């Protein structure tokens, strides 16, 4: 299936990014499309509206960076936005294009392309958007701070930047090692790792008086996601970086943004994983020369 916008200047970035182990995010998203239903789409729409503080996105332009399955591009288009989606992973690009053809065949207000958040030339070619969305994406590029800066440059003056990043915990270094291993492991080894991880989740829920089956059955209510697909994504999500709200505020202030709202996870050890902090920032001036980003 062909997409509308190709990668401009992306060969150099693909060559450099391909030198490190990388989880097959797109393969996981292909499996997710098999369980995608109206309830999950509605939950995705609800989560977008909640953090953006709007009931509709009519008249707005929406850039979905790292579109994955295409679910949130679909949600934004159904809410009335003009959408451009792109992803680094070819299978993810194909998933997003599949959803566009399934729900908006021949749609000119939703374009799909292939590109990298680290490719500043590609992003510049897209122009500015009223809403730039990058949920759980930029920490998987291998150069998170540069990806944040590149993505922020796509936000129009007065526009919103909606993104989510892993919270740093004491065990993040161990999780980075696990993810690097998992991304290169055989399917059988990955399956055993998922079984062990799910068993640990069962124990953790039981200890805290919660029910595992209820946890799984209610999972679609969390942004329309799927428990097993999220387990696979978490264990294999490499490259992997994490940060703190203070570090995020520092870079966004330097980039001339103000925080509108956020949903922050409770600080924890990270024994069973790291949650994502969600942020919405507004650009308060036109893009300008940026200062240094955190090391």
C-alpha positions as semicolon CSV with decimal commas, in nm:
position;residue;x (nm);y (nm);z (nm)
1;X;0,000;0,000;0,000
2;X;0,146;0,333;-0,103
3;X;0,169;0,631;0,126
4;X;0,134;0,998;0,040
5;X;0,456;1,152;0,165
6;X;0,791;0,980;0,138
7;X;1,101;1,029;0,351
8;X;1,298;1,337;0,253
9;X;1,659;1,328;0,354
10;X;1,589;1,018;0,561
11;X;1,843;0,771;0,421
12;X;2,122;0,900;0,646
13;X;1,902;0,872;0,956
14;X;1,781;0,523;0,864
15;X;2,141;0,408;0,818
16;X;2,252;0,542;1,156
17;X;1,943;0,421;1,344
18;X;1,966;0,076;1,187
19;X;2,306;0,015;1,348
20;X;2,152;-0,046;1,693
21;X;1,908;-0,316;1,806
22;X;1,550;-0,207;1,751
23;X;1,223;-0,363;1,859
24;X;0,977;-0,452;1,581
25;X;0,707;-0,210;1,693
26;X;0,522;-0,238;1,363
27;X;0,483;-0,615;1,385
28;X;0,321;-0,570;1,725
29;X;0,086;-0,304;1,587
30;X;-0,022;-0,536;1,304
31;X;-0,147;-0,780;1,567
32;X;-0,322;-0,496;1,750
33;X;-0,530;-0,415;1,441
34;X;-0,691;-0,760;1,475
35;X;-0,854;-0,654;1,804
36;X;-0,926;-0,291;1,718
37;X;-1,297;-0,217;1,758
38;X;-1,530;0,078;1,804
39;X;-1,485;0,076;2,182
40;X;-1,109;0,116;2,155
41;X;-1,145;0,393;1,897
42;X;-1,390;0,577;2,122
43;X;-1,149;0,549;2,417
44;X;-0,868;0,691;2,202
45;X;-1,089;0,986;2,108
46;X;-1,181;1,038;2,473
47;X;-0,817;1,042;2,587
48;X;-0,721;1,292;2,316
49;X;-1,002;1,527;2,413
50;X;-0,927;1,497;2,785
51;X;-0,566;1,614;2,774
52;X;-0,612;1,863;2,491
53;X;-0,909;2,014;2,674
54;X;-1,135;2,010;2,367
55;X;-1,446;1,819;2,260
56;X;-1,358;1,841;1,891
57;X;-1,051;1,910;1,678
58;X;-1,241;2,054;1,381
59;X;-1,037;2,307;1,184
60;X;-0,706;2,204;1,344
61;X;-0,402;2,044;1,181
62;X;-0,268;1,738;1,365
63;X;0,076;1,577;1,328
64;X;0,106;1,221;1,460
65;X;0,475;1,146;1,515
66;X;0,538;0,772;1,539
67;X;0,182;0,682;1,444
68;X;0,222;0,310;1,523
69;X;-0,110;0,138;1,462
70;X;-0,264;0,463;1,338
71;X;-0,529;0,455;1,614
72;X;-0,472;0,812;1,733
73;X;-0,446;0,947;1,381
74;X;-0,784;0,785;1,321
75;X;-0,920;0,935;1,643
76;X;-0,796;1,283;1,549
77;X;-0,948;1,259;1,201
78;X;-1,282;1,141;1,340
79;X;-1,271;1,442;1,574
80;X;-1,239;1,667;1,270
81;X;-0,866;1,741;1,242
82;X;-0,661;1,745;0,924
83;X;-0,400;1,476;0,992
84;X;-0,052;1,385;0,878
85;X;0,089;1,062;1,023
86;X;0,439;0,925;0,994
87;X;0,653;0,654;1,145
88;X;1,006;0,520;1,116
89;X;0,893;0,154;1,111
90;X;0,762;0,042;0,768
91;X;0,510;-0,197;0,925
92;X;0,373;0,087;1,138
93;X;0,339;0,305;0,829
94;X;0,148;0,020;0,663
95;X;-0,079;-0,019;0,969
96;X;-0,164;0,352;0,968
97;X;-0,233;0,345;0,594
98;X;-0,455;0,041;0,643
99;X;-0,668;0,224;0,899
100;X;-0,696;0,527;0,676
101;X;-0,820;0,313;0,387
102;X;-1,053;0,120;0,615
103;X;-1,224;0,423;0,769
104;X;-1,151;0,714;0,531
105;X;-1,085;0,564;0,185
106;X;-0,942;0,819;-0,057
107;X;-0,932;1,079;0,220
108;X;-0,727;1,389;0,130
109;X;-0,746;1,532;0,481
110;X;-0,539;1,243;0,620
111;X;-0,197;1,176;0,471
112;X;0,048;0,906;0,577
113;X;0,425;0,911;0,534
114;X;0,752;0,748;0,632
115;X;1,006;0,943;0,833
116;X;1,211;0,977;1,149
117;X;1,171;1,217;1,442
118;X;1,549;1,258;1,420
119;X;1,529;1,383;1,061
120;X;1,499;1,760;1,103
121;X;1,487;1,814;0,725
122;X;1,188;1,583;0,688
123;X;1,003;1,750;0,975
124;X;1,076;2,096;0,835
125;X;0,926;1,988;0,502
126;X;0,594;1,922;0,677
127;X;0,547;2,276;0,810
128;X;0,379;2,370;1,139
129;X;0,074;2,212;1,304
130;X;-0,184;2,321;1,558
131;X;-0,137;1,993;1,748
132;X;0,176;1,777;1,748
133;X;0,119;1,436;1,908
134;X;0,398;1,197;2,010
135;X;0,273;0,957;2,277
136;X;0,537;0,710;2,397
137;X;0,752;0,761;2,088
138;X;1,040;1,002;2,140
139;X;1,203;0,793;2,414
140;X;1,240;0,510;2,159
141;X;1,448;0,702;1,905
142;X;1,788;0,655;2,067
143;X;1,828;1,036;2,092
144;X;1,531;1,150;2,300
145;X;1,630;1,512;2,363
146;X;1,704;1,578;1,997
147;X;1,375;1,413;1,902
148;X;1,187;1,637;2,148
149;X;1,353;1,947;2,005
150;X;1,279;1,840;1,646
151;X;0,916;1,761;1,726
152;X;0,866;2,088;1,914
153;X;0,981;2,281;1,608
154;X;0,672;2,149;1,424
155;X;0,430;2,324;1,664
156;X;0,274;2,644;1,530
157;X;0,280;2,955;1,753
158;X;-0,001;2,907;2,003
159;X;-0,021;2,539;1,912
160;X;-0,013;2,239;2,145
161;X;0,253;1,969;2,186
162;X;0,104;1,652;2,340
163;X;0,361;1,386;2,428
164;X;0,436;1,113;2,679
165;X;0,773;0,998;2,811
166;X;0,884;0,722;3,047
167;X;0,943;0,837;3,405
168;X;1,295;0,763;3,527
169;X;1,315;0,507;3,811
170;X;1,605;0,343;3,997
171;X;1,563;0,033;3,775
172;X;1,569;0,205;3,436
173;X;1,922;0,086;3,364
174;X;1,815;-0,274;3,425
175;X;1,509;-0,230;3,203
176;X;1,726;-0,090;2,924
177;X;1,939;-0,405;2,941
178;X;1,629;-0,629;2,939
179;X;1,480;-0,448;2,640
180;X;1,800;-0,469;2,440
181;X;1,807;-0,845;2,506
182;X;1,436;-0,894;2,427
183;X;1,452;-0,701;2,100
184;X;1,710;-0,952;1,972
185;X;1,572;-1,268;2,139
186;X;1,401;-1,553;1,957
187;X;1,020;-1,565;1,950
188;X;1,031;-1,859;2,194
189;X;1,252;-1,667;2,439
190;X;1,029;-1,363;2,410
191;X;0,723;-1,577;2,484
192;X;0,883;-1,717;2,798
193;X;0,979;-1,366;2,909
194;X;0,619;-1,248;2,863
195;X;0,487;-1,545;3,061
196;X;0,723;-1,467;3,350
197;X;0,640;-1,097;3,342
198;X;0,264;-1,160;3,340
199;X;0,304;-1,403;3,631
200;X;0,481;-1,127;3,825
201;X;0,199;-0,884;3,744
202;X;-0,051;-1,140;3,878
203;X;0,142;-1,163;4,203
204;X;0,175;-0,787;4,230
205;X;-0,198;-0,734;4,181
206;X;-0,286;-1,006;4,428
207;X;-0,057;-0,857;4,693
208;X;-0,229;-0,521;4,656
209;X;-0,578;-0,673;4,666
210;X;-0,659;-0,630;4,297
211;X;-0,796;-0,881;4,048
212;X;-0,587;-0,978;3,746
213;X;-0,884;-1,070;3,523
214;X;-1,052;-0,738;3,597
215;X;-0,726;-0,560;3,520
216;X;-0,703;-0,726;3,178
217;X;-1,073;-0,694;3,087
218;X;-1,067;-0,322;3,164
219;X;-0,755;-0,256;2,962
220;X;-0,937;-0,123;2,655
221;X;-1,048;0,167;2,874
222;X;-0,686;0,286;2,888
223;X;-0,653;0,484;2,567
224;X;-0,801;0,188;2,375
225;X;-0,494;-0,028;2,431
226;X;-0,461;-0,409;2,460
227;X;-0,295;-0,584;2,755
228;X;-0,093;-0,850;2,570
229;X;0,020;-0,610;2,298
230;X;0,130;-0,359;2,566
231;X;0,325;-0,629;2,753
232;X;0,511;-0,718;2,433
233;X;0,572;-0,349;2,360
234;X;0,701;-0,279;2,712
235;X;0,939;-0,573;2,727
236;X;1,077;-0,507;2,380
237;X;1,066;-0,129;2,352
238;X;1,426;-0,058;2,259
239;X;1,592;0,194;2,219
240;X;1,479;0,313;2,562
241;X;1,532;0,635;2,757
242;X;1,351;0,793;3,051
243;X;1,337;1,131;3,222
244;X;1,174;1,340;3,495
245;X;0,911;1,616;3,482
246;X;1,173;1,867;3,595
247;X;1,401;1,787;3,303
248;X;1,109;1,808;3,062
249;X;1,004;2,147;3,200
250;X;1,359;2,274;3,161
251;X;1,391;2,190;2,792
252;X;1,038;2,302;2,707
253;X;1,094;2,638;2,877
254;X;1,410;2,687;2,671
255;X;1,212;2,602;2,358
256;X;0,957;2,876;2,443
257;X;0,670;2,655;2,560
258;X;0,448;2,673;2,867
259;X;0,290;2,370;3,032
260;X;-0,087;2,355;2,992
261;X;-0,156;2,035;3,182
262;X;0,003;1,702;3,265
263;X;-0,078;1,361;3,406
264;X;0,214;1,231;3,609
265;X;0,270;0,878;3,736
266;X;0,345;0,823;4,102
267;X;0,717;0,796;4,169
268;X;0,807;0,431;4,216
269;X;1,092;0,181;4,215
270;X;1,012;0,054;3,867
271;X;1,009;-0,314;3,962
272;X;0,739;-0,406;3,709
273;X;0,804;-0,123;3,469
274;X;0,800;0,250;3,420
275;X;0,482;0,445;3,355
276;X;0,454;0,731;3,110
277;X;0,408;1,091;3,218
278;X;0,174;1,274;2,978
279;X;0,237;1,639;2,893
280;X;0,061;1,913;2,701
281;X;0,266;2,226;2,628
282;X;0,173;2,538;2,432
283;X;0,419;2,728;2,215
284;X;0,421;3,086;2,340
285;X;0,647;3,238;2,071
286;X;0,747;3,159;1,717
287;X;1,024;2,897;1,675
288;X;1,371;3,041;1,736
289;X;1,728;2,925;1,791
290;X;1,735;2,658;2,060
291;X;1,972;2,628;2,351
292;X;2,155;2,316;2,460
293;X;1,950;2,013;2,553
294;X;2,014;1,795;2,860
295;X;2,305;1,553;2,829
